[in-house]
Structures are given as C-alpha cells and as structure tokens.
Amino acid sequence: MVPAVSADSSSTSFTPLVVLELASDTKQEAIAWLLSRIRDPQQNGGAELLVEQLGLGDGGSEKENPNLFLVGAKWQRLLSGAEEVGLFKEFSDGSMRGFTCANKHNFKHFEGDGDSFLSMAECQYIIKHELDTLRAKDETHVPGHPQAKLYPGKSIIRRLQSKGVLIQVFPLHEKEELKRLSYSWYQKVKLSFQPLDDIRRYYGEGQALYFGFLEYFTFALVPMALIGVPYYLFDWENYDKYVVFAVFNLVWCTVILELWKRFSTSLAYSWGTLSRKKAFEEPRPGFHGVLGFNPVTGREEPLDSNTKRQLRVYLVSLPFVLLCLYLSLYVMMIYFLMEGWVLSVHDEEPTFWTGVLLFIPSIIYAVVIEIMNLVYRYAAEFLTEWENHRLESSYQNQLVLKVLVFNFFNCFASLFYIAFAMQDMALLRQSLATLLITSQILNQFMEAFLPYWLQRRRNKKMMRKVQKRKAVAEAELPLAEQVRLEADMSTYLGTFDDYLELFLLFGYVSLFSCVYPLAAVLVVLNNITEVYSDAFKMCCVFKRPFSEPAANIGVWQLAFEAMSVIAVVTNCSLIGMSPQVKAYFPESEMQLILWTVAIEHGLLAFKFILSFIIPDVPKHIQIKLSRLEFESLEALKKKKMLEASELTKGIQ
C-alpha cells in the first residue's frame, strides 16, 4: 500500500493518490494560493481535496525540487466525485448503472463506508477531474506570476501547465497491487489470456482496450498463420499460386473487425463505459486566442477564428504533407535504383555474397522508412499544435489523419509499385519479408530495450540507494523516495504509437500476405513479444498514466476498417493478375479487368452488408440497455406525477 501521510497538524492522515510538481522557482504566494484553492470547500469554489507538501526524505539534497505535493481526498468526497463524473458501477441486479450517493447501498460490493468500493485508478481519475475543473474566480493572474493571466471560469491547472508553473501531474503507483499485476501479466511466461479486468482496474479502460485489441488481433491471426505455414512450405517457388490465400484474406479482414466491435462492446458494458455520457470538453492547455464570450458555457475564454484555422490546415499543413509524400516517393525511386544495381551485379557473377547483397537495399530502405516516420511524426505534432485546435479530440483527429496518410504511403508505396507497376511477385515477396522483419526488429529495440536502458541510466543514483537499502534490510522504499523516483520516470504518451504499429502490421498482413504467407506468423510472434514488452514498460519504465474512460478504440476502428476496404481492392487486383485467372481470359484483357472490378465491387457490397448483418451490440446487452432506459423513463414519469400531485395539493 502507499503509505498514509498527514494532511496537516490538526487533521487525520490520508492516502496520497496524485502528485503535483511545481517549478522550483514558483513564488511562495502562488503555492499558498493554489493549495488554498485545492483545499477550499466546493461551495466556495474549491476542490475540497487534501494536499500536503512532500519532504526531501533521507539524504535529500538542495538540488532536488522541493515543490512536490501529494493530493488525496476523504472517502465521502471521492464518492460524491464518482457521482459527478458519471461513474458506472455494477448494481445489485447485475446491470451497470450510474453511481449515486443516495442509492449507494444498492450497488454491488458497496460495504460499510464504501472505502473499498472504488479502485485506486478510479479515485485518481476523480481527483484529476476535480483538479481540472478548479476554476479562477475574480483573480486576474496567478499570485506572484503576472504573466499567467486568469479570468473568471478559466481552468487553473490548465493555465499553470501552459505557463510552465505546473511541471507535471501524475498518479502514484500502488506497489503491492503493481507486484500482483506484474506477476500475472508478464513475469511468468504462460499460454493464457491477459488479465484484462486487472489491467482495467489498475490503468483504466483505455489502456485495457488496447491490450484487449492486441490480444484479439493476435488470436485472429492464428488461423491465417496455420494456413500460411504449409502454404509457404509446399508452394514456395510457385509465385502465381496465391489466389486461394487472397480469397481467405478478403473474408478474414472483414469478419475479424466486425467481431471485434461486438467483443469491445461486451468489454465496455462490463466495465461501465458503454452507456457513460461523454464529459463536456474543455479547451486544450495549448489553445490560445482573443478573450471572448462563449455562448455555450457562458464564460469568458480564448476564442479563435475557425476560418483562420482552416486556412492554416489547407494552405500550410496540406501542402507540407504533400511535399513529404513527394520526398517519400523520391526515396522510393532511389531504393529501386539500388535494387536494380544489386540485381545487375548478382546476374553478372552470382555468388553467396551477391545473394546476401540482394537483401541490403530492402534493409536500408526499411531503416530509412522508420527514420522518416519518426521525423515526420515530430513535424506533424508541431503543425497540428500550430493549427491551434480548441479541443483535444479535434487535435488528436487531425494528428492521426496526418500521421496515418504519411505512414501508409511511406510503408506501402513501394509494395504497390512492385505489385501493380512492375508485377514482380518474387521481388514483392522479398521486399515484404525484409520490410516486415526489419521494422519489427527496430520497433522492439525502440520500444523495449532503449526506454529501459535510458530509464536505468537516468535513475542510476536513485537505484543505487534502493539496492543498498534492500541489501541492508528488506524495508519498503520511503514515500519521499518513491515519489521522486516516479517523478523522474518517462511520461507515458498514450496508445497512439501502439495502435499505429498495429495498424501498419494489419496492413502488411491484409494487403500482400497472400504472396508471403509467413507474414501472419511473423506478426503473431511480434505481438506475443509486444504484449510482454508493453506490459514491462507500463509497470517498470513509465509513470502510471491517469485512467481514461473509453467505450471503444475510437478513430482507430475507422482506420482499420479503411485498411480492410483497401485490402479488398488490393487482393482482388492480385487475383486478377494471377496466371491462373488470366488463363480464363486468353484473348480479352478488358474482359478480365471488367470481371475483376465487378467481383471487387460485389465483395465490397458483401462487406458492407456483413457489417449491417452482424450487430455491433450483442442481443443480451441490447436487452439490458433497453431495460435500463425503460426504468429511467418510468422513474421520470413517477417523479413528474408526484410533483404534479404536490402542486395540486398546494393549490387546494
């Protein structure tokens, strides 16, 4: 357990849940003002939370930042916060309902004062919500920091973050629970499902859904891998015999995405996020503009012209993306020149070393692709920030769109060119294998080994102290040192890069794996190691992220479905180009093209029909949701009838 600390000399101890780190040069009047606002009762505009400054601990030096503060709350405050954020919990009848303090004893697992009813991740999410909604009253600026302007209704925490006064806000790890999760998740190698409920309880629904999708995607690849191995072993040299595998690809990439929607809906319902109302979005901390009146909130806040934003998108960002695509195309042409030179060398004097040389251009190109993706990612983030999007959701959508377009073109353009311009299936197989294997090796290095090495190096001094203390006695690490150790850890930036990697792997498998059947096997092996490396990073390398309620994988569902549509077109085109199919149309190439296009349109129609036939929400969940809606309407009717009868009695 996280040790309890004393909030002040006159109060009882509390369990610290969240850490606030202010800049070391923050003025004392600003600190006193912020702590006062955090402690003030809600009716006075405060957050009504408990907060205490962290001591320097044993052996603390003057170089350490003294402005670290522990934040917690009383259980009654957390329960009222759970009602404010619209938390769904399991009701006594087994259904998932919005929690209310008035009805708290009718919820399952609510015992006594309810001090074990909420998970630590839920408590931390509630505290973060209360801090984010802490608003300025009549202050014009943060005391002692005149550059940090304030106005009535402005989020204090967001302003402090944007002005660099508040360095970071992060939730604390719970050591015992983390040990149990680590052991069941990645410390023992076993063939079993991931503990998704435990992951959700510790890290939240957003993180659990990612690992759920990673697990689902891995199991969905197993049939393709089982078919691909014998296909690879017994049909290796016959590059033209890929029609059956291409047809399987068409069905596979459609069905698995539809079934995932049903599976994710079941998970979201059991976790209480399916019916949860989306919280009202506040402006991003980085959003800036001219102070004006917001007709929705009725508050003064920065406003920026939507026309100006659109001009930035279409006159600057769009040309920049097109320029990057052109550069990617230029690099691809250089790769083909290298490939041609290597082939000519091998044809002149075929030896073992020239055979090895055949793979060098593809390896170099794969490394260059990863470097370009990384550089472009930073440029895309800078551009999207410069566009000045008001809401975090619109910022994320624009960033995802930019990154997906470039990554798709950068990773797959050469494969499309080889398949449909050069029509060289042998080279396509070699290029796909080299790109896939090289990218997986680089990703494993960048995602697992490099962060761990950097973390060990950054915390070398602290780790020595920890090991020394453990050698002397098996005492638990003091709270002050635990907090400072976690404060120095890398910040987890979300599931964006993880989903992007899965998106590209899905593309390699669904688009061209019919000519390289081992692609599915390689992706399965990659995903298995990905589960362990990602779990290790979450538990040992990164700070604990705040829980993010999620009912699905969001915009990534659309991205995967778009890829599956492209896969239908690609596989139909590969089938039409195969010698087996061409043999049926020996005299008319136009007839072959028309038949291919017709079949492709038919399969797309079948795909969309299938998406309607397979409901996204399972029947038993639909019934539960309908029953809950019916009960809510009935309760509303009774309330109105009661109010009407009381009004009638008052008139009489």
C-alpha positions, 0 to 999 in steps of 0.5 A, a space after each residue: 500500500 502507499 503509505 498514509 501521510 498527514 494532511 496537516 497538524 490538526 487533521 487525520 492522515 490520508 492516502 496520497 493518490 496524485 502528485 503535483 510538481 511545481 517549478 522550483 522557482 514558483 513564488 511562495 504566494 502562488 503555492 499558498 494560493 493554489 493549495 488554498 484553492 485545492 483545499 477550499 470547500 466546493 461551495 466556495 469554489 474549491 476542490 475540497 481535496 487534501 494536499 500536503 507538501 512532500 519532504 526531501 526524505 533521507 539524504 535529500 539534497 538542495 538540488 532536488 525540487 522541493 515543490 512536490 505535493 501529494 493530493 488525496 481526498 476523504 472517502 465521502 468526497 471521492 464518492 460524491 466525485 464518482 457521482 459527478 463524473 458519471 461513474 458506472 458501477 455494477 448494481 445489485 441486479 447485475 446491470 451497470 448503472 450510474 453511481 449515486 450517493 443516495 442509492 449507494 447501498 444498492 450497488 454491488 460490493 458497496 460495504 460499510 463506508 464504501 472505502 473499498 468500493 472504488 479502485 485506486 485508478 478510479 479515485 485518481 481519475 476523480 481527483 484529476 477531474 476535480 483538479 481540472 475543473 478548479 476554476 479562477 474566480 475574480 483573480 486576474 493572474 496567478 499570485 506572484 506570476 503576472 504573466 499567467 493571466 486568469 479570468 473568471 471560469 478559466 481552468 487553473 491547472 490548465 493555465 499553470 501547465 501552459 505557463 510552465 508553473 505546473 511541471 507535471 501531474 501524475 498518479 502514484 503507483 500502488 506497489 503491492 497491487 503493481 507486484 500482483 499485476 506484474 506477476 500475472 501479466 508478464 513475469 511468468 511466461 504462460 499460454 493464457 489470456 491477459 488479465 484484462 479486468 486487472 489491467 482495467 482496474 489498475 490503468 483504466 479502460 483505455 489502456 485495457 482496450 488496447 491490450 484487449 485489441 492486441 490480444 484479439 488481433 493476435 488470436 485472429 491471426 492464428 488461423 491465417 498463420 496455420 494456413 500460411 505455414 504449409 502454404 509457404 512450405 509446399 508452394 514456395 517457388 510457385 509465385 502465381 499460386 496465391 489466389 486461394 490465400 487472397 480469397 481467405 484474406 478478403 473474408 478474414 479482414 472483414 469478419 475479424 473487425 466486425 467481431 471485434 466491435 461486438 467483443 469491445 462492446 461486451 468489454 465496455 458494458 462490463 466495465 461501465 463505459 458503454 452507456 457513460 455520457 461523454 464529459 463536456 470538453 474543455 479547451 486544450 492547455 495549448 489553445 490560445 486566442 482573443 478573450 471572448 464570450 462563449 455562448 455555450 458555457 457562458 464564460 469568458 475564454 480564448 476564442 479563435 477564428 475557425 476560418 483562420 484555422 482552416 486556412 492554416 490546415 489547407 494552405 500550410 499543413 496540406 501542402 507540407 504533407 504533400 511535399 513529404 509524400 513527394 520526398 517519400 516517393 523520391 526515396 522510393 525511386 532511389 531504393 529501386 535504383 539500388 535494387 536494380 544495381 544489386 540485381 545487375 551485379 548478382 546476374 553478372 557473377 552470382 555468388 553467396 555474397 551477391 545473394 546476401 547483397 540482394 537483401 541490403 537495399 530492402 534493409 536500408 530502405 526499411 531503416 530509412 522508412 522508420 527514420 522518416 516516420 519518426 521525423 515526420 511524426 515530430 513535424 506533424 505534432 508541431 503543425 497540428 499544435 500550430 493549427 491551434 485546435 480548441 479541443 483535444 479530440 479535434 487535435 488528436 483527429 487531425 494528428 492521426 489523419 496526418 500521421 496515418 496518410 504519411 505512414 501508409 504511403 511511406 510503408 506501402 508505396 513501394 509494395 504497390 509499385 512492385 505489385 501493380 507497376 512492375 508485377 514482380 511477385 518474387 521481388 514483392 515477396 522479398 521486399 515484404 519479408 525484409 520490410 516486415 522483419 526489419 521494422 519489427 526488429 527496430 520497433 522492439 529495440 525502440 520500444 523495449 530495450 532503449 526506454 529501459 536502458 535510458 530509464 536505468 541510466 537516468 535513475 542510476 543514483 536513485 537505484 543505487 540507494 534502493 539496492 543498498 537499502 534492500 541489501 541492508 534490510 528488506 524495508 519498503 522504499 520511503 514515500 519521499 523516495 518513491 515519489 521522486 523516483 516516479 517523478 523522474 520516470 518517462 511520461 507515458 504518451 498514450 496508445 497512439 504509437 501502439 495502435 499505429 504499429 498495429 495498424 501498419 502490421 494489419 496492413 502488411 498482413 491484409 494487403 500482400 500476405 497472400 504472396 508471403 504467407 509467413 507474414 501472419 506468423 511473423 506478426 503473431 510472434 511480434 505481438 506475443 513479444 509486444 504484449 510482454 514488452 508493453 506490459 514491462 514498460 507500463 509497470 517498470 519504465 513509465 509513470 502510471 498514466 491517469 485512467 481514461 474512460 473509453 467505450 471503444 478504440 475510437 478513430 482507430 476502428 475507422 482506420 482499420 476498417 479503411 485498411 480492410 476496404 483497401 485490402 479488398 481492392 488490393 487482393 482482388 487486383 492480385 487475383 486478377 493478375 494471377 496466371 491462373 485467372 488470366 488463363 480464363 481470359 486468353 484473348 480479352 484483357 478488358 474482359 478480365 479487368 471488367 470481371 475483376 472490378 465487378 467481383 471487387 465491387 460485389 465483395 465490397 457490397 458483401 462487406 458492407 452488408 456483413 457489417 449491417 448483418 452482424 450487430 455491433 451490440 450483442 442481443 443480451 446487452 441490447 436487452 439490458 440497455 433497453 431495460 435500463 432506459 425503460 426504468 429511467 423513463 418510468 422513474 421520470 414519469 413517477 417523479 413528474 406525477 408526484 410533483 404534479 400531485 404536490 402542486 395540486 395539493 398546494 393549490 387546494 
